[in-house]
Amino acid sequence: MNVLAKTLLLALASLPLLGAYDRTENIAPQDYQLFEELSKDLRCPACQGLSVWESDAVFSNQIKDMVKTKINAGLNREEILAFFTARFGYWILREPPRRGFSSLAWWLPLALLLSGPLLLWFFFWRRPQVSPVQGMRSVEAIIAQMQQELAQQRTHQSPKN
C-alpha cells in the first residue's frame, strides 16, 4: 500500500471524530438535566442496546436535536415522550410504560419470582412418595416360598433304599 492510500485511509477513519456531537449546544443550562434524562430514556433506533444519549449515530443525533427543539419550545417531559411514542411507538422507550398491556413486562417476572417456590412445592414436594407395590412381596411370603421349595427339593433328593 502506498503512502497516499494510507494517508487517505487515516483521514477517512478520523472523520467521525471531527463531527462529534456537542450535547450542550443550543440548550439552556437549566434545561440540560431534562435533555439528559430524556436522551437516556429514548432508545437509539440504529444501535443495539444503547440509548440516544450513549450513541453518536446520525439518527441518534437527529433525535437529540429534536429533543432540544421540543425543550426550547417549552414542552414538558410527558409531552416530549408522547411525541416520540406517537412517531416510533412504545419501542422507542427504553422502559415500557407501567400501564395497560405493557404492565405485564413489569408484573409477570415479579409474579413468577414470588410464586415460583410455591408452584415447585405444589407440583413436586407436596406429593407423597409412593413406592410401587406391584411385584413386591412381604418377608413372610418369601420365607414361606423358600421353605416350600426346600421341602420339594428334599423329597426329590431323598435316598432310595
DSSP file (Angstrom, degrees, kcal/mol; ACC not computed):
  #  RESIDUE AA STRUCTURE BP1 BP2  ACC     N-H-->O    O-->H-N    N-H-->O    O-->H-N    TCO  KAPPA ALPHA  PHI   PSI    X-CA   Y-CA   Z-CA
    1    1 A M              0   0    0      0, 0.0     2,-0.0     0, 0.0     0, 0.0   0.000 360.0 360.0 360.0 132.3    0.0    0.0    0.0
    2    2 A N     >  -     0   0    0      1,-0.1     4,-1.9     4,-0.0     5,-0.2  -0.297 360.0-104.6 -84.0 172.2    1.5    3.3   -0.9
    3    3 A V  H  > S+     0   0    0      1,-0.2     4,-2.4     2,-0.2     5,-0.2   0.850 117.4  55.4 -65.4 -37.8    1.8    6.4    1.3
    4    4 A L  H  > S+     0   0    0      1,-0.2     4,-2.3     2,-0.2    -1,-0.2   0.903 108.2  48.3 -64.4 -41.6   -1.1    8.2   -0.3
    5    5 A A  H  > S+     0   0    0      2,-0.2     4,-2.4     1,-0.2    -2,-0.2   0.906 112.0  49.2 -66.3 -41.4   -3.5    5.4    0.2
    6    6 A K  H  X S+     0   0    0     -4,-1.9     4,-2.4     2,-0.2    -2,-0.2   0.912 111.7  48.9 -63.8 -42.1   -2.5    5.1    3.9
    7    7 A T  H  X S+     0   0    0     -4,-2.4     4,-2.3     2,-0.2    -2,-0.2   0.916 112.0  48.6 -63.8 -43.3   -2.9    8.8    4.4
    8    8 A L  H  X S+     0   0    0     -4,-2.3     4,-2.3     2,-0.2    -2,-0.2   0.898 111.3  50.1 -63.6 -41.6   -6.4    8.8    2.8
    9    9 A L  H  X S+     0   0    0     -4,-2.4     4,-2.0     2,-0.2    -2,-0.2   0.902 111.0  48.9 -64.2 -42.0   -7.4    5.8    4.9
   10   10 A L  H  X S+     0   0    0     -4,-2.4     4,-1.4     2,-0.2    -2,-0.2   0.891 111.1  50.4 -64.9 -40.1   -6.3    7.5    8.1
   11   11 A A  H  X S+     0   0    0     -4,-2.3     4,-0.5     1,-0.2    -2,-0.2   0.905 111.4  48.0 -65.2 -41.6   -8.1   10.7    7.1
   12   12 A L  H >< S+     0   0    0     -4,-2.3     3,-0.7     1,-0.2    -1,-0.2   0.872 109.7  53.0 -66.9 -36.4  -11.3    8.8    6.4
   13   13 A A  H 3< S+     0   0    0     -4,-2.0    -1,-0.2     1,-0.2     4,-0.2   0.796 108.8  49.9 -69.9 -27.4  -11.1    6.9    9.7
   14   14 A S  H >X S+     0   0    0     -4,-1.4     4,-0.9     1,-0.2     3,-0.7   0.499  84.0  92.3 -90.6  -3.5  -10.7   10.2   11.7
   15   15 A L  H XX S+     0   0    0     -3,-0.7     4,-1.2    -4,-0.5     3,-0.9   0.893  79.8  56.9 -59.2 -42.8  -13.7   11.9   10.1
   16   16 A P  H 34 S+     0   0    0      0, 0.0    -1,-0.2     0, 0.0    -2,-0.1   0.826 102.0  57.9 -60.4 -27.4  -16.2   10.7   12.8
   17   17 A L  H X4 S+     0   0    0     -3,-0.7     3,-0.9     1,-0.2    -2,-0.2   0.816 101.5  55.3 -70.4 -28.8  -14.0   12.4   15.4
   18   18 A L  H << S+     0   0    0     -3,-0.9    -1,-0.2    -4,-0.9    -3,-0.1   0.824 108.5  47.5 -72.1 -31.2  -14.4   15.8   13.7
   19   19 A G  T 3< S+     0   0    0     -4,-1.2    -1,-0.2    -3,-0.1    -2,-0.1  -0.080  77.5 155.8-102.6  34.0  -18.2   15.7   13.8
   20   20 A A    <   -     0   0    0     -3,-0.9     2,-0.3     1,-0.1    -3,-0.1  -0.321  49.5-106.7 -62.3 143.2  -18.6   14.7   17.4
   21   21 A Y        -     0   0    0      1,-0.1     2,-0.8     2,-0.0    -1,-0.1  -0.550  22.4-143.2 -78.4 129.8  -21.9   15.7   18.8
   22   22 A D    >   -     0   0    0     -2,-0.3     3,-0.8     1,-0.2    -1,-0.1  -0.838  11.5-167.8 -94.0 110.5  -21.9   18.7   21.2
   23   23 A R  T 3  S+     0   0    0     -2,-0.8    -1,-0.2     1,-0.2    -2,-0.0   0.734  83.5  52.5 -72.4 -22.7  -24.5   17.9   23.9
   24   24 A T  T >  S+     0   0    0      2,-0.0     3,-1.0     0, 0.0    -1,-0.2   0.513  81.9 113.3 -93.1  -4.4  -24.5   21.4   25.4
   25   25 A E  T <  S+     0   0    0     -3,-0.8     3,-0.1     1,-0.2    -4,-0.0  -0.466  85.6   2.0 -72.8 137.1  -25.1   23.2   22.1
   26   26 A N  T 3  S+     0   0    0     -2,-0.2     2,-0.4     1,-0.2    -1,-0.2   0.781 106.2 105.9  61.4  33.4  -28.4   25.1   21.7
   27   27 A I  S <  S-     0   0    0     -3,-1.0    -1,-0.2    44,-0.0     5,-0.1  -0.995  70.2-118.9-142.9 137.5  -29.8   24.2   25.1
   28   28 A A    >>  -     0   0    0     -2,-0.4     3,-1.2     1,-0.1     4,-0.6  -0.412  27.6-120.0 -70.5 146.9  -30.2   26.4   28.2
   29   29 A P  G >4 S+     0   0    0      0, 0.0     3,-0.8     0, 0.0     4,-0.4   0.844 113.2  54.9 -58.4 -34.2  -28.2   25.2   31.3
   30   30 A Q  G 34 S+     0   0    0      1,-0.2     4,-0.3     2,-0.1     3,-0.2   0.719 109.8  47.6 -73.3 -18.5  -31.4   24.8   33.4
   31   31 A D  G <> S+     0   0    0     -3,-1.2     4,-2.3     1,-0.1    -1,-0.2   0.463  86.5  90.1 -96.6  -3.4  -32.8   22.5   30.7
   32   32 A Y  H <X S+     0   0    0     -3,-0.8     4,-2.6    -4,-0.6     5,-0.2   0.879  83.8  53.2 -64.2 -38.1  -29.7   20.3   30.3
   33   33 A Q  H  > S+     0   0    0     -4,-0.4     4,-2.5     2,-0.2    -1,-0.2   0.915 110.1  47.8 -64.2 -42.2  -30.8   17.9   33.0
   34   34 A L  H  > S+     0   0    0     -4,-0.3     4,-2.6     2,-0.2     5,-0.2   0.906 111.8  51.0 -63.4 -41.3  -34.2   17.3   31.3
   35   35 A F  H  X S+     0   0    0     -4,-2.3     4,-2.4     2,-0.2    -2,-0.2   0.915 111.0  48.1 -60.4 -43.9  -32.4   16.9   28.0
   36   36 A E  H  X S+     0   0    0     -4,-2.6     4,-1.8     2,-0.2    -2,-0.2   0.927 112.5  48.0 -64.3 -44.9  -30.0   14.3   29.5
   37   37 A E  H  X S+     0   0    0     -4,-2.5     4,-1.4     1,-0.2    -2,-0.2   0.925 113.9  46.5 -62.2 -45.5  -32.9   12.3   31.2
   38   38 A L  H  X S+     0   0    0     -4,-2.6     4,-1.1     1,-0.2    -1,-0.2   0.901 111.0  52.0 -64.7 -40.0  -34.9   12.3   28.0
   39   39 A S  H  < S+     0   0    0     -4,-2.4    14,-1.8     1,-0.2    13,-0.9   0.832 110.6  48.7 -66.6 -30.9  -32.0   11.2   25.9
   40   40 A K  H  < S+     0   0    0     -4,-1.8    -1,-0.2    12,-0.2    -2,-0.2   0.748 109.6  53.0 -78.1 -23.4  -31.3    8.4   28.3
   41   41 A D  H  < S+     0   0    0     -4,-1.4    53,-2.7    -3,-0.2    54,-0.4   0.641  96.2  80.1 -85.4 -15.2  -34.9    7.3   28.2
   42   42 A L  B  < S-A   93   0A   0     -4,-1.1    10,-2.5    51,-0.2    11,-0.4  -0.774  78.0-129.6 -98.6 138.1  -35.1    7.1   24.4
   43   43 A R  B     -B   51   0B   0     49,-3.9     8,-0.2    -2,-0.4    -2,-0.1  -0.597  21.3-116.6 -84.7 141.5  -33.7    4.0   22.5
   44   44 A C        -     0   0    0      6,-2.5     6,-0.3    -2,-0.3     5,-0.2  -0.684  19.0-155.5 -75.8 120.4  -31.3    4.5   19.6
   45   45 A P  S    S+     0   0    0      0, 0.0    -1,-0.2     0, 0.0     6,-0.0   0.762  92.2  44.8 -69.4 -23.7  -33.0    3.2   16.5
   46   46 A A  S    S+     0   0    0     -3,-0.0     2,-0.2     2,-0.0    -2,-0.0   0.692 109.0  60.9 -93.8 -19.8  -29.7    2.5   14.7
   47   47 A C  S    S-     0   0    0      3,-0.2     2,-0.6    -3,-0.2     8,-0.0  -0.571  80.0-119.8-105.6 168.3  -27.8    0.9   17.6
   48   48 A Q  S    S-     0   0    0     -2,-0.2     3,-0.1     1,-0.1    -2,-0.0  -0.931  89.4 -10.4-113.0 114.5  -28.5   -2.2   19.6
   49   49 A G  S    S+     0   0    0     -2,-0.6     2,-0.3     1,-0.3    -1,-0.1   0.562 104.0 116.9  81.7   9.4  -29.0   -1.8   23.4
   50   50 A L        -     0   0    0     -6,-0.3    -6,-2.5     3,-0.0    -1,-0.3  -0.815  58.4-130.7-110.5 150.8  -27.9    1.9   23.5
   51   51 A S  B  >  -B   43   0B   0     -2,-0.3     4,-1.2    -8,-0.2    -8,-0.2  -0.434  32.1-107.1 -84.4 169.9  -29.8    5.0   24.5
   52   52 A V  T  4 S+     0   0    0    -10,-2.5   -12,-0.2   -13,-0.9     3,-0.2   0.857 121.6  58.2 -63.5 -34.4  -29.8    8.1   22.3
   53   53 A W  T  4 S+     0   0    0    -14,-1.8    -1,-0.2   -11,-0.4   -13,-0.1   0.886 108.9  42.9 -62.3 -40.7  -27.6    9.6   25.0
   54   54 A E  T  4 S+     0   0    0    -15,-0.2     2,-0.3    -3,-0.1    -1,-0.2   0.674 103.5  81.0 -81.1 -18.3  -24.9    7.0   24.6
   55   55 A S     <  -     0   0    0     -4,-1.2    -8,-0.0    -3,-0.2     0, 0.0  -0.634  50.3-169.8 -97.8 147.2  -25.0    6.8   20.8
   56   56 A D        +     0   0    0     -2,-0.3    -1,-0.1     4,-0.1    -4,-0.1   0.075  44.9 134.6-113.8  20.7  -23.3    9.1   18.3
   57   57 A A     >  -     0   0    0      1,-0.1     4,-2.4    -5,-0.1     5,-0.2  -0.331  68.4-115.0 -66.1 154.1  -25.1    7.6   15.3
   58   58 A V  H  > S+     0   0    0      1,-0.2     4,-2.0     2,-0.2     5,-0.1   0.902 116.7  50.8 -58.7 -43.5  -26.5   10.1   12.9
   59   59 A F  H  > S+     0   0    0      1,-0.2     4,-2.0     2,-0.2    -1,-0.2   0.886 109.5  50.7 -64.8 -38.6  -30.1    9.1   13.7
   60   60 A S  H  > S+     0   0    0      2,-0.2     4,-2.6     1,-0.2    -1,-0.2   0.895 108.4  52.2 -65.5 -39.7  -29.5    9.5   17.4
   61   61 A N  H  X S+     0   0    0     -4,-2.4     4,-2.1     2,-0.2    -1,-0.2   0.873 108.3  51.5 -64.0 -36.0  -28.0   12.9   16.9
   62   62 A Q  H  X S+     0   0    0     -4,-2.0     4,-2.1     2,-0.2    -2,-0.2   0.902 110.1  48.8 -66.0 -40.3  -31.2   13.9   15.0
   63   63 A I  H  X S+     0   0    0     -4,-2.0     4,-2.5     2,-0.2    -2,-0.2   0.913 109.9  51.7 -65.7 -41.1  -33.3   12.6   17.8
   64   64 A K  H  X S+     0   0    0     -4,-2.6     4,-2.4     1,-0.2    -2,-0.2   0.898 109.3  50.7 -61.2 -39.6  -31.2   14.6   20.3
   65   65 A D  H  X S+     0   0    0     -4,-2.1     4,-2.3     2,-0.2    -1,-0.2   0.895 109.9  49.9 -64.4 -38.9  -31.7   17.7   18.1
   66   66 A M  H  X S+     0   0    0     -4,-2.1     4,-2.4     2,-0.2    -2,-0.2   0.888 109.4  51.6 -66.4 -38.0  -35.5   17.1   18.1
   67   67 A V  H  X S+     0   0    0     -4,-2.5     4,-2.4     2,-0.2    -2,-0.2   0.929 110.6  48.5 -62.7 -44.7  -35.4   16.7   21.9
   68   68 A K  H  X S+     0   0    0     -4,-2.4     4,-2.7     1,-0.2    -2,-0.2   0.910 111.0  50.7 -60.8 -42.4  -33.6   20.1   22.2
   69   69 A T  H  X S+     0   0    0     -4,-2.3     4,-1.4     1,-0.2    -1,-0.2   0.912 111.6  47.3 -62.2 -42.8  -36.1   21.7   19.9
   70   70 A K  H  <>S+     0   0    0     -4,-2.4     5,-2.2     2,-0.2     4,-0.3   0.884 112.7  48.9 -67.5 -38.6  -39.0   20.4   21.9
   71   71 A I  H ><5S+     0   0    0     -4,-2.4     3,-1.5     1,-0.2    -2,-0.2   0.927 111.3  49.4 -66.2 -44.0  -37.4   21.5   25.2
   72   72 A N  H 3<5S+     0   0    0     -4,-2.7    -1,-0.2     1,-0.3    -2,-0.2   0.766 105.2  59.4 -66.2 -24.6  -36.7   25.0   23.8
   73   73 A A  T 3<5S-     0   0    0     -4,-1.4    -1,-0.3    -5,-0.2    -2,-0.2   0.554 122.3-107.6 -80.3  -7.2  -40.3   25.2   22.6
   74   74 A G  T < 5 +     0   0    0     -3,-1.5    -3,-0.2    -4,-0.3     2,-0.1   0.565  66.3 149.6  96.6   9.4  -41.5   24.8   26.2
   75   75 A L      < -     0   0    0     -5,-2.2    -1,-0.3     1,-0.1     2,-0.1  -0.474  38.9-131.8 -75.0 147.8  -42.8   21.2   26.1
   76   76 A N     >  -     0   0    0     -2,-0.1     4,-2.1     1,-0.0     5,-0.2  -0.327  31.2 -89.8 -91.4-179.9  -42.5   19.2   29.3
   77   77 A R  H  > S+     0   0    0      1,-0.2     4,-2.5     2,-0.2     5,-0.2   0.905 123.9  47.9 -57.3 -49.1  -41.2   15.6   29.7
   78   78 A E  H  > S+     0   0    0      1,-0.2     4,-2.3     2,-0.2    -1,-0.2   0.883 111.5  50.5 -64.2 -39.2  -44.5   13.8   29.2
   79   79 A E  H  > S+     0   0    0      2,-0.2     4,-1.9     1,-0.2    -1,-0.2   0.891 111.4  48.2 -66.5 -38.9  -45.3   15.8   26.0
   80   80 A I  H  X S+     0   0    0     -4,-2.1     4,-2.0     2,-0.2    -2,-0.2   0.924 112.8  47.4 -68.3 -43.7  -41.9   15.1   24.5
   81   81 A L  H  X S+     0   0    0     -4,-2.5     4,-2.5     1,-0.2     5,-0.2   0.887 111.0  52.5 -64.2 -37.3  -42.2   11.4   25.3
   82   82 A A  H  X S+     0   0    0     -4,-2.3     4,-1.9    -5,-0.2    -1,-0.2   0.881 106.6  54.4 -64.3 -37.4  -45.7   11.4   23.8
   83   83 A F  H  X S+     0   0    0     -4,-1.9     4,-1.2     2,-0.2    -2,-0.2   0.930 112.4  42.2 -60.5 -46.5  -44.3   13.0   20.6
   84   84 A F  H  X S+     0   0    0     -4,-2.0     4,-2.9     1,-0.2     5,-0.4   0.878 113.4  50.9 -72.5 -37.4  -41.7   10.2   20.2
   85   85 A T  H  X S+     0   0    0     -4,-2.5     4,-1.5     1,-0.2    -1,-0.2   0.815 106.4  56.6 -70.5 -27.3  -44.1    7.4   21.0
   86   86 A A  H  < S+     0   0    0     -4,-1.9    -1,-0.2    -5,-0.2    -2,-0.2   0.855 117.1  35.0 -68.0 -33.4  -46.6    8.7   18.5
   87   87 A R  H  < S+     0   0    0     -4,-1.2    -2,-0.2    -5,-0.2    -1,-0.2   0.851 135.9  19.3 -88.5 -37.2  -44.0    8.5   15.8
   88   88 A F  H  < S-     0   0    0     -4,-2.9     3,-0.4     1,-0.2    -3,-0.2   0.546 100.1-126.1-112.6 -10.4  -42.0    5.4   16.8
   89   89 A G    ><  -     0   0    0     -4,-1.5     3,-1.5    -5,-0.4     4,-0.2  -0.244  51.4 -52.6  84.8 178.4  -44.3    3.5   19.1
   90   90 A Y  G >  S+     0   0    0      1,-0.3     3,-1.3     2,-0.2    -1,-0.2   0.643 123.4  82.3 -67.1 -12.8  -43.5    2.3   22.6
   91   91 A W  G 3  S+     0   0    0     -3,-0.4    -1,-0.3     1,-0.3    -2,-0.1   0.828  80.1  64.5 -59.8 -32.0  -40.4    0.6   21.2
   92   92 A I  G <  S+     0   0    0     -3,-1.5   -49,-3.9    -8,-0.1     2,-0.3   0.733  86.7  85.8 -67.6 -21.1  -38.5    3.9   21.3
   93   93 A L  B <  S-A   42   0A   0     -3,-1.3   -51,-0.2    -4,-0.2   -52,-0.1  -0.636  71.5-148.1 -82.5 136.4  -38.8    4.0   25.1
   94   94 A R  S    S+     0   0    0    -53,-2.7    -1,-0.1    -2,-0.3   -52,-0.1   0.786  91.2  43.6 -74.2 -26.2  -36.1    2.1   27.0
   95   95 A E  S    S-     0   0    0    -54,-0.4    -1,-0.2    -5,-0.0     3,-0.1  -0.980  92.0-125.2-116.3 128.6  -38.5    1.2   29.7
   96   96 A P        -     0   0    0      0, 0.0    -5,-0.0     0, 0.0    -2,-0.0  -0.381  38.5 -95.1 -67.1 151.0  -42.0    0.1   28.8
   97   97 A P        -     0   0    0      0, 0.0     2,-0.2     0, 0.0     8,-0.2  -0.304  27.8-126.4 -65.0 152.8  -44.8    2.1   30.3
   98   98 A R  S    S+     0   0    0     -3,-0.1     2,-0.3     5,-0.1     5,-0.1  -0.163  81.3  75.6 -95.6  40.6  -46.3    0.7   33.5
   99   99 A R  S >  S+     0   0    0     -2,-0.2     3,-0.8     0, 0.0     4,-0.2  -0.968  85.1   3.0-144.7 159.9  -49.9    0.7   32.3
  100  100 A G  G >  S-     0   0    0     -2,-0.3     3,-1.4     1,-0.2     4,-0.3  -0.274 122.9 -19.7  65.9-148.9  -52.1   -1.4   30.0
  101  101 A F  G >  S+     0   0    0      1,-0.3     3,-1.6     2,-0.2     4,-0.3   0.805 133.1  65.4 -63.8 -30.9  -50.7   -4.4   28.3
  102  102 A S  G X  S+     0   0    0     -3,-0.8     3,-1.1     1,-0.3     4,-0.5   0.683  82.5  76.9 -67.4 -16.9  -47.1   -3.2   28.8
  103  103 A S  G X> S+     0   0    0     -3,-1.4     4,-2.6     1,-0.3     3,-1.0   0.754  80.4  70.9 -66.2 -20.9  -47.6   -3.6   32.6
  104  104 A L  H <> S+     0   0    0     -3,-1.6     4,-2.2    -4,-0.3    -1,-0.3   0.861  89.1  61.1 -60.2 -34.5  -47.2   -7.4   32.0
  105  105 A A  H <4 S+     0   0    0     -3,-1.1    -1,-0.3    -4,-0.3    -2,-0.2   0.763 113.7  36.5 -64.2 -23.5  -43.5   -6.7   31.3
  106  106 A W  H <> S+     0   0    0     -3,-1.0     4,-0.6    -4,-0.5    -2,-0.2   0.843 125.1  35.1 -93.5 -41.5  -43.2   -5.3   34.9
  107  107 A W  H  X S+     0   0    0     -4,-2.6     4,-2.7     2,-0.1     5,-0.2   0.808 104.7  65.0 -91.4 -31.0  -45.5   -7.6   36.9
  108  108 A L  H  X S+     0   0    0     -4,-2.2     4,-2.6    -5,-0.3     5,-0.2   0.930 103.6  46.3 -63.2 -47.2  -45.2  -11.0   35.2
  109  109 A P  H  > S+     0   0    0      0, 0.0     4,-2.2     0, 0.0    -1,-0.2   0.908 114.9  48.6 -61.0 -38.6  -41.5  -11.6   36.2
  110  110 A L  H  X S+     0   0    0     -4,-0.6     4,-2.2     2,-0.2     5,-0.2   0.917 111.6  49.2 -66.1 -42.1  -42.2  -10.4   39.7
  111  111 A A  H  X S+     0   0    0     -4,-2.7     4,-2.7     1,-0.2     5,-0.2   0.908 113.0  47.1 -64.2 -41.5  -45.2  -12.7   40.0
  112  112 A L  H  X S+     0   0    0     -4,-2.6     4,-1.6     2,-0.2    -1,-0.2   0.881 110.9  52.2 -67.1 -37.1  -43.2  -15.7   38.7
  113  113 A L  H  < S+     0   0    0     -4,-2.2    -2,-0.2    -5,-0.2    -1,-0.2   0.901 116.5  39.1 -65.2 -40.6  -40.3  -14.9   41.0
  114  114 A L  H  < S+     0   0    0     -4,-2.2     4,-0.4     1,-0.2    -2,-0.2   0.856 122.5  40.3 -78.8 -35.4  -42.7  -14.8   44.0
  115  115 A S  H  X S+     0   0    0     -4,-2.7     4,-2.6    -5,-0.2     5,-0.2   0.588  93.0  87.3 -91.2  -9.3  -44.9  -17.7   43.0
  116  116 A G  H  X S+     0   0    0     -4,-1.6     4,-2.5     1,-0.2     5,-0.2   0.931  89.6  45.5 -56.4 -52.4  -42.1  -20.0   41.7
  117  117 A P  H  > S+     0   0    0      0, 0.0     4,-2.4     0, 0.0    -1,-0.2   0.889 113.5  51.4 -60.5 -37.0  -41.3  -21.6   45.0
  118  118 A L  H  > S+     0   0    0     -4,-0.4     4,-2.4     2,-0.2    -2,-0.2   0.913 110.8  47.8 -65.2 -42.1  -45.0  -22.1   45.8
  119  119 A L  H  X S+     0   0    0     -4,-2.6     4,-2.4     2,-0.2     5,-0.2   0.897 110.8  51.4 -66.1 -39.9  -45.5  -23.8   42.4
  120  120 A L  H  X>S+     0   0    0     -4,-2.5     4,-2.4    -5,-0.2     5,-1.1   0.927 112.0  47.0 -61.4 -44.2  -42.5  -26.0   42.8
  121  121 A W  I  <>S+     0   0    0     -4,-2.4     5,-2.4     3,-0.2     6,-0.2   0.921 112.6  50.4 -62.7 -42.7  -43.8  -27.1   46.2
  122  122 A F  I  <5S+     0   0    0     -4,-2.4    -2,-0.2     1,-0.2    -1,-0.2   0.903 119.6  34.0 -64.2 -42.2  -47.3  -27.7   44.8
  123  123 A F  I  <5S+     0   0    0     -4,-2.4    -1,-0.2    -5,-0.1    -2,-0.2   0.773 134.9  12.3 -87.8 -26.5  -46.2  -29.8   41.9
  124  124 A F  I  <5S+     0   0    0     -4,-2.4     3,-0.3    -5,-0.2    -3,-0.2   0.808 124.8  37.9-119.1 -55.2  -43.2  -31.7   43.3
  125  125 A W  I   <S+     0   0    0     -5,-1.1    -3,-0.2     1,-0.2    -4,-0.2   0.772 107.4  62.2 -79.9 -25.2  -42.5  -31.6   47.1
  126  126 A R  S   <S+     0   0    0     -5,-2.4    -1,-0.2    -6,-0.3    -4,-0.1   0.820  83.4  91.4 -70.2 -31.6  -46.2  -31.8   48.2
  127  127 A R  S    S-     0   0    0     -3,-0.3     2,-0.2    -6,-0.2    -4,-0.0  -0.427  81.4-121.3 -69.3 132.7  -46.8  -35.2   46.7
  128  128 A P        -     0   0    0      0, 0.0     2,-0.7     0, 0.0    -1,-0.1  -0.490  28.6-110.7 -71.4 145.6  -46.2  -38.2   49.0
  129  129 A Q        -     0   0    0     -2,-0.2     2,-0.5     1,-0.0     0, 0.0  -0.681  36.6-166.5 -78.8 114.6  -43.6  -40.6   47.7
  130  130 A V        -     0   0    0     -2,-0.7    -3,-0.0     3,-0.0    -1,-0.0  -0.911   9.8-144.7-107.5 124.0  -45.5  -43.8   46.8
  131  131 A S        -     0   0    0     -2,-0.5     2,-0.3     1,-0.1    -2,-0.0  -0.664  26.5-109.8 -85.0 140.4  -43.4  -46.9   46.2
  132  132 A P        -     0   0    0      0, 0.0    -1,-0.1     0, 0.0     0, 0.0  -0.543  29.6-170.8 -69.5 131.1  -44.7  -49.2   43.5
  133  133 A V    >   +     0   0    0     -2,-0.3     3,-1.9     2,-0.1     2,-0.3   0.486  46.6 116.8-102.0  -5.5  -46.0  -52.4   45.2
  134  134 A Q  T 3  S+     0   0    0      1,-0.3     3,-0.1     3,-0.0     0, 0.0  -0.491  87.9   9.1 -66.8 124.7  -46.5  -54.4   42.1
  135  135 A G  T 3  S+     0   0    0     -2,-0.3     2,-0.4     1,-0.3    -1,-0.3   0.417 101.8 118.2  86.8  -1.7  -44.2  -57.4   42.2
  136  136 A M    <   -     0   0    0     -3,-1.9    -1,-0.3     0, 0.0     2,-0.3  -0.804  42.5-169.4-100.8 141.7  -43.2  -56.9   45.8
  137  137 A R        -     0   0    0     -2,-0.4     2,-0.1    -3,-0.1    -3,-0.0  -0.858  25.1-102.9-125.1 161.0  -43.9  -59.5   48.5
  138  138 A S     >  -     0   0    0     -2,-0.3     4,-1.8     1,-0.1     5,-0.1  -0.324  33.5-110.8 -76.0 164.8  -43.6  -59.5   52.2
  139  139 A V  H  > S+     0   0    0      1,-0.2     4,-2.5     2,-0.2     5,-0.2   0.883 118.5  55.1 -63.5 -39.4  -40.7  -61.2   54.0
  140  140 A E  H  > S+     0   0    0      1,-0.2     4,-2.4     2,-0.2    -1,-0.2   0.896 106.4  50.4 -61.8 -40.9  -43.1  -63.8   55.3
  141  141 A A  H  > S+     0   0    0      2,-0.2     4,-2.0     1,-0.2    -1,-0.2   0.885 111.2  48.9 -66.3 -37.5  -44.3  -64.7   51.8
  142  142 A I  H  X S+     0   0    0     -4,-1.8     4,-2.3     2,-0.2    -2,-0.2   0.923 112.1  47.8 -67.7 -43.9  -40.7  -65.1   50.6
  143  143 A I  H  X S+     0   0    0     -4,-2.5     4,-2.4     2,-0.2    -2,-0.2   0.904 111.4  51.1 -63.5 -41.1  -39.7  -67.3   53.6
  144  144 A A  H  X S+     0   0    0     -4,-2.4     4,-2.0     1,-0.2    -1,-0.2   0.909 111.0  48.4 -63.2 -41.9  -42.8  -69.5   53.0
  145  145 A Q  H  X S+     0   0    0     -4,-2.0     4,-2.4     1,-0.2    -1,-0.2   0.911 111.3  49.9 -65.2 -41.4  -42.0  -69.9   49.3
  146  146 A M  H  X S+     0   0    0     -4,-2.3     4,-2.4     1,-0.2    -2,-0.2   0.896 109.6  51.2 -64.4 -39.4  -38.3  -70.8   50.1
  147  147 A Q  H  X S+     0   0    0     -4,-2.4     4,-2.2     2,-0.2    -1,-0.2   0.890 110.3  49.4 -65.1 -38.4  -39.5  -73.4   52.7
  148  148 A Q  H  X S+     0   0    0     -4,-2.0     4,-2.3     2,-0.2    -2,-0.2   0.923 111.6  48.3 -64.9 -43.6  -41.8  -75.0   50.1
  149  149 A E  H  X S+     0   0    0     -4,-2.4     4,-2.1     2,-0.2    -2,-0.2   0.893 112.0  49.5 -65.8 -38.4  -39.0  -75.1   47.5
  150  150 A L  H  X S+     0   0    0     -4,-2.4     4,-2.3     2,-0.2    -1,-0.2   0.897 110.3  51.0 -64.8 -40.7  -36.6  -76.6   50.1
  151  151 A A  H  X S+     0   0    0     -4,-2.2     4,-1.9     1,-0.2    -2,-0.2   0.903 110.4  48.9 -64.9 -39.6  -39.2  -79.2   51.0
  152  152 A Q  H  X S+     0   0    0     -4,-2.3     4,-1.7     1,-0.2    -2,-0.2   0.899 111.0  49.9 -66.6 -40.1  -39.8  -80.1   47.4
  153  153 A Q  H  X S+     0   0    0     -4,-2.1     4,-1.7     1,-0.2    -2,-0.2   0.878 109.3  52.1 -66.7 -36.6  -36.0  -80.5   46.8
  154  154 A R  H  X S+     0   0    0     -4,-2.3     4,-0.7     1,-0.2    -1,-0.2   0.883 108.6  50.2 -67.6 -37.5  -35.7  -82.7   49.9
  155  155 A T  H  < S+     0   0    0     -4,-1.9     3,-0.3     1,-0.2    -1,-0.2   0.867 112.9  46.4 -70.8 -32.7  -38.4  -85.0   48.7
  156  156 A H  H  < S+     0   0    0     -4,-1.7    -1,-0.2     1,-0.2    -2,-0.2   0.787 115.7  46.0 -77.1 -26.9  -36.8  -85.4   45.3
  157  157 A Q  H  < S+     0   0    0     -4,-1.7    -1,-0.2    -5,-0.2    -2,-0.2   0.437  79.6 127.4 -95.8   1.2  -33.4  -85.9   46.7
  158  158 A S     <  -     0   0    0     -4,-0.7     2,-0.1    -3,-0.3    -3,-0.0  -0.329  68.1-106.5 -62.2 139.2  -34.3  -88.5   49.3
  159  159 A P        -     0   0    0      0, 0.0     2,-0.5     0, 0.0    -1,-0.1  -0.390  29.0-133.4 -70.5 141.1  -32.2  -91.7   49.1
  160  160 A K              0   0    0      1,-0.1    -3,-0.0    -2,-0.1     0, 0.0  -0.800 360.0 360.0 -95.5 132.0  -33.9  -94.7   47.7
  161  161 A N              0   0    0     -2,-0.5    -1,-0.1     0, 0.0     0, 0.0   0.399 360.0 360.0-101.2 360.0  -33.5  -97.9   49.6
